[in-house]
């Protein structure tokens, strides 16, 4: 018999994925994140294995020297004295 899949609550997903609530729900709406399951009338959850797989599929770091150069060339905002 297979072990039951662990379900994460919203606050656990936010912490694990290092996302804001708004970003999480935008990703879900745009089908860029695993879809939640309804646990109650106002309670959502996500399967831990699906969230972990999503995280592992994310790109890591810079992909090329050109990416690094492009990021270095972006002008930084200047602070205006108050």
N, C-alpha and C positions, 0 to 999 in steps of 0.2 A: 504494500500500500504506500503510495507516494505521500510525502510530508505535505501538509497544507502550505499554501503560499502565504508569505508574510505580507500584510497590508500596512502601508504607512499612511499616517494622517497628514494633513496639509502642512502643519508646522514642521514635521519631520522631513517632508519632501523639500520644503524651502531651505532647511538647514543643510541637508545632504547635497542638494544641487546648487546651493549658494545663489538662489534666485529670490527676487522680490515676489510678493503675491501677484502684483499686476503683470509681471513678466511671465510667471507661471501660467496664469490664466490666458494670456495672449498666445503663448506657445501652444496651449491646449486647443484654443479656438482655431488656430491656424494649422492644426495637425502637425506641429513640430515637437510634440511631447506626448508620451503615452496618455491615453484617455483615462480619466478617473472612473472609479466604480462608485455607485450610490450606496452609502452605508446606512443612511437614514434620511429623513425629510430635508435636512440642511447639513448633511455630513458626507464628505467625499473622502475617498481613499485611493491610493495607488499601489499596485503590486510592486514590491521592492525589487524583484528581479527585472521588471520592465524599466524601472527608473535607473537601476544600475547599468543595464544594457545601453540605455540612452546616453548615460554619462560616459561609458567606455567608448561609444561610437563618436564622441565629440572630438574635433581636431585638437591637437596638443601643440601649443607654442606657435612660433612663427614657421611658416612653410618654406620660406626662401630668403636669401639675402635681400632680394628686391622688396619683400614685405618689411623687413627690418629697416631698410633705407627709407621706404615710404613713410613708416611710422615716425622715424627720426626727423623727417623733413616737414612734418605737420607743425605749423606755428603754434606755440603755446599762447594761451590768452594772457594779456598783460593786466596787472592789477591796477586799478585806478584808486589813488589815495582818497580816503573818505573826507 
